[in-house]
Amino acid sequence: YFGQLRENIIRSQPVDKQAAMAQWFENLMDGIEPNLLTKNRD
């Protein structure tokens, strides 16, 4: 679900801002593993 939401948000931005927005999402998820461990929920 997150991937689809991320893509929708990025595509809704002006073309010149899409790359920056994609990088912001990458930075947001840096160090987060795709599981439900408590560490990831903090």
Secondary structure, DSSP 8 states (H G I E B T S, - for coil): -HHHHHHHHHHTS-HHHHHHHHHHHHHHHTT--SS--HHHH-
